[in-house]
Amino acid sequence: FSGLLPLAGISNQKTIMCNESGKYELYDSDRFGFNNKDSIWDQNPEIVLIGDSFTHGFCVNNEKNLASNINKYSSKKVLNLGYMGSGPLSELGILNEYAKNFENKIFIWNYFETDIRNLSREKNIELMLKYLNEDFSQNLIKKQKILDKELKNYFQKIIKTKEKKKNQFKEFLKFYQIRLLISNFLPQKYRIAG
């Protein structure tokens, strides 16, 4: 990742969250890869949410996620900076990168016991620890195009690896290699083309 540590997803992208209920939950990510309508960045949001998958709205229809409910019941504009898998250091980084210049906002930081587990993982990432210095920034807002390119490449590699493993597993299930080997000892008309 060119020495960068992404803290959100790919920007302006149809994003699949999950399929726990038999229906895929999707959202269009904003200009920085968060689960917002992109226009919120131009609307002077009054409330900023920070947190992990609960805040992100993972596996929840966008009309029923935390940000939508707060907006619905308070009539305040809500910026959702939650992202799945985030722990306290990631969340601090997100605040430093994406909300540092917000003044006179209401910040709601959702904290769950899983954050302790995430913190134990994050504290081993040197770049993540730099966010303990409030002046540290990777300037991710200005590097979104680089992040998008590298995240797309990263996810493509994961997909290719999974497809390769899936195909290897299918071949294993078919016992293709064994059948091919055995077929070499059979008469020509029974051999497997290989």
MIDOSE-1310 file (N, C-alpha, C; in nm, 2 decimals, decimal comma, always signed):
residues 194
fsgl	+0,08/-0,12/+0,00/+0,00/+0,00/+0,00/+0,08/+0,13/+0,00; +0,19/+0,13/-0,07/+0,28/+0,25/-0,09/+0,31/+0,32/+0,05; +0,32/+0,24/+0,15/+0,34/+0,30/+0,28/+0,22/+0,36/+0,35; +0,10/+0,35/+0,28/-0,02/+0,41/+0,34/-0,10/+0,30/+0,41
lpla	-0,17/+0,34/+0,51/-0,26/+0,25/+0,58/-0,40/+0,30/+0,56; -0,48/+0,23/+0,47/-0,62/+0,27/+0,45/-0,70/+0,25/+0,57; -0,79/+0,34/+0,60/-0,88/+0,33/+0,71/-1,03/+0,32/+0,67; -1,06/+0,32/+0,54/-1,19/+0,30/+0,49/-1,19/+0,22/+0,36
gisn	-1,30/+0,21/+0,29/-1,30/+0,14/+0,17/-1,27/+0,22/+0,04; -1,31/+0,16/-0,07/-1,29/+0,23/-0,20/-1,40/+0,33/-0,22; -1,36/+0,45/-0,27/-1,46/+0,56/-0,28/-1,55/+0,54/-0,40; -1,67/+0,60/-0,39/-1,77/+0,60/-0,49/-1,79/+0,47/-0,56
qkti	-1,81/+0,37/-0,48/-1,82/+0,23/-0,52/-1,94/+0,16/-0,47; -2,01/+0,09/-0,55/-2,12/+0,00/-0,50/-2,05/-0,10/-0,42; -2,09/-0,11/-0,29/-2,02/-0,20/-0,19/-2,12/-0,30/-0,14; -2,08/-0,43/-0,14/-2,16/-0,54/-0,09/-2,11/-0,56/+0,06
mcne	-2,20/-0,55/+0,15/-2,17/-0,57/+0,29/-2,18/-0,72/+0,33; -2,30/-0,78/+0,31/-2,32/-0,92/+0,35/-2,45/-0,97/+0,30; -2,48/-1,10/+0,33/-2,60/-1,16/+0,29/-2,64/-1,25/+0,41; -2,67/-1,20/+0,52/-2,71/-1,28/+0,64/-2,85/-1,32/+0,63
sgky	-2,94/-1,24/+0,57/-3,08/-1,27/+0,57/-3,13/-1,33/+0,43; -3,04/-1,36/+0,34/-3,08/-1,41/+0,21/-3,09/-1,30/+0,11; -3,06/-1,18/+0,15/-3,06/-1,06/+0,06/-2,93/-0,98/+0,08; -2,87/-0,95/-0,03/-2,74/-0,87/-0,02/-2,77/-0,73/+0,03
elyd	-2,70/-0,68/+0,13/-2,71/-0,54/+0,17/-2,60/-0,47/+0,10; -2,63/-0,36/+0,03/-2,54/-0,29/-0,05/-2,55/-0,14/-0,01; -2,44/-0,07/-0,04/-2,44/+0,08/-0,03/-2,35/+0,13/-0,13; -2,37/+0,26/-0,16/-2,28/+0,33/-0,25/-2,19/+0,41/-0,16
sdrf	-2,06/+0,38/-0,16/-1,96/+0,45/-0,07/-1,95/+0,60/-0,11; -1,91/+0,68/-0,01/-1,89/+0,82/-0,04/-1,75/+0,85/-0,10; -1,71/+0,97/-0,11/-1,58/+1,01/-0,18/-1,46/+0,96/-0,10; -1,48/+0,91/+0,02/-1,36/+0,86/+0,10/-1,38/+0,71/+0,14
gfnn	-1,49/+0,65/+0,09/-1,51/+0,50/+0,11/-1,59/+0,47/+0,23; -1,66/+0,57/+0,29/-1,75/+0,54/+0,40/-1,89/+0,52/+0,36; -1,98/+0,48/+0,45/-2,12/+0,45/+0,42/-2,20/+0,57/+0,44; -2,19/+0,66/+0,34/-2,27/+0,79/+0,34/-2,31/+0,82/+0,20
kdsi	-2,42/+0,90/+0,19/-2,44/+0,97/+0,06/-2,33/+1,07/+0,05; -2,27/+1,08/-0,07/-2,15/+1,16/-0,08/-2,18/+1,31/-0,06; -2,30/+1,35/-0,08/-2,34/+1,49/-0,06/-2,32/+1,54/+0,08; -2,32/+1,45/+0,18/-2,31/+1,49/+0,32/-2,18/+1,57/+0,35
wdqn	-2,08/+1,54/+0,27/-1,95/+1,62/+0,29/-1,96/+1,76/+0,26; -2,06/+1,80/+0,17/-2,08/+1,94/+0,13/-2,20/+2,00/+0,21; -2,26/+1,93/+0,31/-2,37/+1,98/+0,38/-2,35/+2,03/+0,52; -2,22/+2,04/+0,56/-2,20/+2,08/+0,70/-2,27/+1,99/+0,80
peiv	-2,23/+1,87/+0,81/-2,30/+1,78/+0,91/-2,28/+1,83/+1,05; -2,39/+1,80/+1,13/-2,39/+1,84/+1,27/-2,35/+1,74/+1,37; -2,36/+1,61/+1,32/-2,32/+1,50/+1,41/-2,23/+1,41/+1,33; -2,12/+1,37/+1,40/-2,02/+1,28/+1,34/-2,02/+1,15/+1,42
ligd	-2,04/+1,04/+1,35/-2,04/+0,91/+1,42/-1,90/+0,84/+1,39; -1,85/+0,78/+1,49/-1,72/+0,70/+1,47/-1,74/+0,57/+1,54; -1,69/+0,46/+1,49/-1,70/+0,33/+1,55/-1,67/+0,22/+1,45; -1,71/+0,10/+1,49/-1,67/-0,02/+1,40/-1,80/-0,06/+1,32
sfth	-1,82/-0,19/+1,30/-1,92/-0,24/+1,21/-2,06/-0,20/+1,25; -2,09/-0,18/+1,38/-2,22/-0,14/+1,43/-2,25/+0,00/+1,37; -2,15/+0,09/+1,39/-2,16/+0,23/+1,34/-2,17/+0,23/+1,19; -2,08/+0,15/+1,12/-2,08/+0,14/+0,98/-2,21/+0,10/+0,92
gfcv	-2,29/+0,02/+1,00/-2,42/-0,02/+0,95/-2,40/-0,16/+0,88; -2,30/-0,24/+0,92/-2,28/-0,36/+0,85/-2,39/-0,46/+0,86; -2,44/-0,51/+0,75/-2,55/-0,61/+0,74/-2,68/-0,54/+0,78; -2,69/-0,41/+0,77/-2,82/-0,34/+0,80/-2,86/-0,26/+0,68
nnek	-2,98/-0,26/+0,65/-3,03/-0,18/+0,54/-3,01/-0,03/+0,58; -2,96/+0,04/+0,49/-2,92/+0,18/+0,51/-3,03/+0,27/+0,57; -3,15/+0,24/+0,54/-3,26/+0,31/+0,60/-3,28/+0,28/+0,75; -3,22/+0,18/+0,80/-3,23/+0,14/+0,94/-3,10/+0,14/+1,02
nlas	-2,99/+0,19/+0,96/-2,87/+0,19/+1,03/-2,87/+0,31/+1,13; -2,77/+0,31/+1,22/-2,76/+0,41/+1,32/-2,76/+0,56/+1,27; -2,69/+0,59/+1,17/-2,68/+0,72/+1,11/-2,82/+0,76/+1,06; -2,89/+0,68/+0,99/-3,02/+0,71/+0,94/-3,12/+0,73/+1,05
nink	-3,11/+0,65/+1,16/-3,21/+0,67/+1,27/-3,18/+0,80/+1,34; -3,05/+0,83/+1,36/-3,03/+0,96/+1,43/-3,08/+1,07/+1,35; -3,05/+1,07/+1,22/-3,10/+1,17/+1,13/-3,25/+1,18/+1,13; -3,32/+1,07/+1,13/-3,46/+1,06/+1,13/-3,52/+1,12/+1,25
yssk	-3,47/+1,09/+1,37/-3,53/+1,13/+1,49/-3,48/+1,27/+1,54; -3,37/+1,31/+1,49/-3,32/+1,44/+1,54/-3,32/+1,55/+1,43; -3,34/+1,51/+1,30/-3,34/+1,60/+1,19/-3,21/+1,67/+1,17; -3,10/+1,61/+1,23/-2,97/+1,67/+1,21/-2,89/+1,59/+1,10
kvln	-2,81/+1,65/+1,03/-2,73/+1,59/+0,93/-2,62/+1,51/+1,00; -2,61/+1,38/+0,96/-2,51/+1,29/+1,02/-2,41/+1,24/+0,93; -2,28/+1,25/+0,96/-2,17/+1,20/+0,89/-2,13/+1,07/+0,96; -2,13/+0,96/+0,88/-2,10/+0,83/+0,94/-1,95/+0,79/+0,90
lgym	-1,86/+0,80/+1,00/-1,72/+0,76/+0,98/-1,69/+0,62/+1,04; -1,80/+0,55/+1,07/-1,78/+0,41/+1,12/-1,73/+0,32/+1,01; -1,65/+0,22/+1,04/-1,60/+0,13/+0,94/-1,57/-0,01/+1,01; -1,62/-0,11/+0,94/-1,61/-0,25/+1,00/-1,46/-0,28/+1,03
gsgp	-1,45/-0,35/+1,14/-1,31/-0,40/+1,18/-1,23/-0,29/+1,25; -1,28/-0,17/+1,26/-1,20/-0,06/+1,32/-1,20/-0,09/+1,47; -1,08/-0,06/+1,53/-1,06/-0,05/+1,67/-1,03/+0,09/+1,71; -1,00/+0,11/+1,84/-0,97/+0,24/+1,89/-0,87/+0,32/+1,81
lsel	-0,76/+0,26/+1,77/-0,65/+0,33/+1,70/-0,70/+0,37/+1,56; -0,77/+0,27/+1,49/-0,82/+0,31/+1,36/-0,92/+0,42/+1,37; -1,00/+0,41/+1,47/-1,10/+0,52/+1,49/-1,04/+0,65/+1,52; -0,94/+0,65/+1,60/-0,86/+0,78/+1,62/-0,80/+0,83/+1,49
giln	-0,74/+0,73/+1,41/-0,69/+0,77/+1,28/-0,79/+0,83/+1,19; -0,91/+0,77/+1,19/-1,02/+0,82/+1,11/-1,06/+0,97/+1,15; -1,07/+0,99/+1,28/-1,09/+1,12/+1,33/-0,99/+1,22/+1,28; -0,86/+1,18/+1,30/-0,75/+1,27/+1,26/-0,75/+1,30/+1,11
eyak	-0,78/+1,20/+1,03/-0,77/+1,21/+0,88/-0,90/+1,28/+0,83; -1,01/+1,25/+0,88/-1,14/+1,29/+0,81/-1,22/+1,40/+0,89; -1,19/+1,42/+1,01/-1,28/+1,50/+1,09/-1,21/+1,61/+1,17; -1,08/+1,62/+1,15/-0,99/+1,71/+1,23/-1,04/+1,85/+1,22
nfen	-1,08/+1,89/+1,11/-1,12/+2,03/+1,09/-1,27/+2,07/+1,13; -1,34/+1,97/+1,17/-1,48/+1,99/+1,21/-1,48/+2,06/+1,35; -1,55/+2,17/+1,36/-1,56/+2,24/+1,49/-1,71/+2,25/+1,52; -1,74/+2,25/+1,64/-1,88/+2,27/+1,69/-1,97/+2,16/+1,64
kifi	-1,92/+2,04/+1,64/-2,00/+1,92/+1,60/-2,02/+1,83/+1,72; -2,12/+1,75/+1,71/-2,15/+1,65/+1,81/-2,08/+1,52/+1,76; -1,98/+1,47/+1,84/-1,92/+1,35/+1,80/-1,97/+1,24/+1,89; -2,01/+1,13/+1,82/-2,06/+1,01/+1,90/-1,96/+0,90/+1,86
wnyf	-1,89/+0,85/+1,96/-1,79/+0,74/+1,94/-1,85/+0,62/+2,01; -1,88/+0,52/+1,92/-1,94/+0,40/+1,97/-1,83/+0,30/+2,01; -1,83/+0,25/+2,13/-1,73/+0,16/+2,18/-1,79/+0,03/+2,22; -1,74/-0,08/+2,18/-1,79/-0,21/+2,22/-1,67/-0,30/+2,27
etdi	-1,70/-0,40/+2,34/-1,60/-0,49/+2,40/-1,51/-0,55/+2,29; -1,56/-0,56/+2,17/-1,47/-0,62/+2,06/-1,36/-0,52/+2,03; -1,37/-0,40/+2,07/-1,27/-0,30/+2,04/-1,14/-0,33/+2,11; -1,15/-0,40/+2,23/-1,03/-0,45/+2,30/-0,95/-0,55/+2,21
rnls	-1,02/-0,64/+2,15/-0,96/-0,74/+2,06/-0,90/-0,67/+1,94; -0,97/-0,57/+1,89/-0,91/-0,49/+1,77/-0,79/-0,41/+1,82; -0,79/-0,36/+1,94/-0,68/-0,28/+1,99/-0,56/-0,37/+2,00; -0,57/-0,49/+2,04/-0,46/-0,58/+2,06/-0,39/-0,61/+1,92
rekn	-0,47/-0,61/+1,82/-0,42/-0,63/+1,68/-0,36/-0,50/+1,63; -0,42/-0,39/+1,65/-0,38/-0,26/+1,60/-0,25/-0,21/+1,67; -0,23/-0,24/+1,79/-0,11/-0,19/+1,86/+0,02/-0,25/+1,81; +0,01/-0,35/+1,72/+0,12/-0,41/+1,66/+0,15/-0,35/+1,52
ielm	+0,08/-0,25/+1,48/+0,10/-0,19/+1,35/+0,16/-0,05/+1,38; +0,29/-0,04/+1,34/+0,36/+0,08/+1,38/+0,30/+0,21/+1,33; +0,25/+0,21/+1,21/+0,19/+0,33/+1,15/+0,06/+0,37/+1,23; -0,01/+0,27/+1,28/-0,13/+0,29/+1,36/-0,10/+0,36/+1,49
lkyl	+0,01/+0,32/+1,55/+0,05/+0,39/+1,68/+0,09/+0,53/+1,66; +0,12/+0,57/+1,54/+0,16/+0,71/+1,52/+0,04/+0,81/+1,54; -0,08/+0,75/+1,53/-0,20/+0,83/+1,55/-0,22/+0,88/+1,70; -0,14/+0,82/+1,79/-0,14/+0,87/+1,93/-0,08/+1,01/+1,94
nedf	-0,01/+1,05/+1,84/+0,04/+1,19/+1,83/-0,07/+1,26/+1,75; -0,13/+1,36/+1,81/-0,25/+1,42/+1,75/-0,21/+1,50/+1,62; -0,09/+1,53/+1,60/-0,04/+1,60/+1,48/-0,02/+1,51/+1,36; -0,02/+1,38/+1,38/+0,02/+1,28/+1,28/-0,10/+1,27/+1,18
sqnl	-0,07/+1,26/+1,05/-0,17/+1,24/+0,95/-0,10/+1,18/+0,83; -0,17/+1,09/+0,76/-0,12/+1,04/+0,63/-0,17/+1,12/+0,52; -0,25/+1,22/+0,55/-0,32/+1,30/+0,44/-0,40/+1,22/+0,35; -0,48/+1,13/+0,40/-0,55/+1,03/+0,32/-0,66/+1,10/+0,24
ikkq	-0,71/+1,22/+0,28/-0,81/+1,29/+0,20/-0,75/+1,33/+0,06; -0,62/+1,36/+0,06/-0,56/+1,40/-0,06/-0,51/+1,28/-0,14; -0,51/+1,16/-0,09/-0,45/+1,04/-0,15/-0,56/+0,94/-0,18; -0,68/+0,98/-0,20/-0,79/+0,88/-0,22/-0,77/+0,80/-0,35
kild	-0,72/+0,87/-0,45/-0,71/+0,80/-0,58/-0,60/+0,69/-0,57; -0,50/+0,71/-0,49/-0,39/+0,61/-0,47/-0,45/+0,50/-0,39; -0,52/+0,53/-0,28/-0,59/+0,43/-0,20/-0,68/+0,34/-0,28; -0,77/+0,41/-0,36/-0,86/+0,33/-0,44/-0,79/+0,23/-0,53
kelk	-0,69/+0,28/-0,60/-0,61/+0,19/-0,69/-0,55/+0,07/-0,61; -0,49/+0,10/-0,50/-0,43/-0,01/-0,43/-0,53/-0,10/-0,36; -0,64/-0,05/-0,31/-0,74/-0,13/-0,26/-0,80/-0,22/-0,36; -0,83/-0,17/-0,48/-0,88/-0,25/-0,59/-0,79/-0,36/-0,63
nyfq	-0,66/-0,33/-0,64/-0,56/-0,44/-0,67/-0,55/-0,54/-0,56; -0,56/-0,50/-0,43/-0,56/-0,59/-0,32/-0,68/-0,68/-0,32; -0,80/-0,63/-0,34/-0,92/-0,71/-0,35/-0,92/-0,80/-0,47; -0,86/-0,76/-0,58/-0,85/-0,85/-0,70/-0,76/-0,97/-0,67
kiik	-0,65/-0,94/-0,60/-0,56/-1,05/-0,56/-0,63/-1,15/-0,47; -0,71/-1,10/-0,38/-0,79/-1,19/-0,29/-0,89/-1,27/-0,36; -0,96/-1,21/-0,46/-1,06/-1,28/-0,54/-0,99/-1,39/-0,62; -0,88/-1,35/-0,68/-0,81/-1,45/-0,77/-0,76/-1,57/-0,68
tkek	-0,71/-1,54/-0,56/-0,66/-1,64/-0,48/-0,77/-1,74/-0,43; -0,89/-1,67/-0,40/-1,00/-1,76/-0,36/-1,05/-1,84/-0,48; -1,06/-1,78/-0,60/-1,10/-1,86/-0,72/-1,01/-1,97/-0,74; -0,88/-1,95/-0,73/-0,78/-2,05/-0,75/-0,80/-2,17/-0,65
kknq	-0,82/-2,13/-0,52/-0,84/-2,23/-0,42/-0,97/-2,31/-0,44; -1,07/-2,23/-0,49/-1,20/-2,30/-0,52/-1,18/-2,40/-0,63; -1,11/-2,36/-0,74/-1,09/-2,45/-0,85/-1,00/-2,57/-0,81; -0,90/-2,54/-0,72/-0,82/-2,65/-0,68/-0,90/-2,75/-0,59
fkef	-0,99/-2,70/-0,51/-1,08/-2,78/-0,43/-1,17/-2,86/-0,52; -1,22/-2,80/-0,63/-1,31/-2,87/-0,72/-1,24/-2,99/-0,78; -1,11/-2,96/-0,83/-1,03/-3,06/-0,89/-1,00/-3,17/-0,79; -0,98/-3,14/-0,67/-0,95/-3,24/-0,56/-1,08/-3,33/-0,55
lkfy	-1,19/-3,26/-0,54/-1,32/-3,34/-0,53/-1,34/-3,43/-0,65; -1,30/-3,39/-0,76/-1,32/-3,48/-0,88/-1,22/-3,59/-0,89; -1,12/-3,57/-0,80/-1,00/-3,67/-0,80/-0,94/-3,67/-0,94; -0,94/-3,56/-1,01/-0,90/-3,55/-1,14/-0,76/-3,60/-1,17
qirl	-0,67/-3,56/-1,08/-0,53/-3,61/-1,10/-0,52/-3,76/-1,08; -0,59/-3,81/-0,99/-0,59/-3,96/-0,96/-0,65/-4,03/-1,08; -0,77/-3,98/-1,13/-0,83/-4,04/-1,24/-0,75/-4,03/-1,36; -0,68/-3,92/-1,38/-0,59/-3,91/-1,50/-0,47/-4,01/-1,49
lisn	-0,42/-4,03/-1,37/-0,31/-4,12/-1,35/-0,36/-4,27/-1,38; -0,47/-4,30/-1,33/-0,53/-4,43/-1,34/-0,56/-4,46/-1,49; -0,61/-4,35/-1,56/-0,66/-4,37/-1,69/-0,54/-4,41/-1,79; -0,42/-4,37/-1,75/-0,30/-4,41/-1,83/-0,28/-4,56/-1,84
flpq	-0,34/-4,63/-1,74/-0,33/-4,78/-1,75/-0,44/-4,85/-1,81; -0,54/-4,77/-1,86/-0,66/-4,82/-1,92/-0,64/-4,82/-2,07; -0,72/-4,90/-2,14/-0,72/-4,90/-2,29/-0,75/-4,76/-2,34; -0,69/-4,72/-2,45/-0,70/-4,59/-2,51/-0,84/-4,53/-2,51
kyri	-0,94/-4,61/-2,54/-1,08/-4,55/-2,55/-1,13/-4,51/-2,41; -1,07/-4,55/-2,30/-1,12/-4,52/-2,17/-1,03/-4,41/-2,10; -0,93/-4,37/-2,17/-0,84/-4,27/-2,11/-0,90/-4,13/-2,10; -0,86/-4,06/-2,00/-0,90/-3,92/-1,99/-0,80/-3,83/-2,07
ag	-0,86/-3,74/-2,14/-0,78/-3,65/-2,22/-0,71/-3,55/-2,12; -0,59/-3,54/-2,12/-0,52/-3,45/-2,02/-0,42/-3,37/-2,08
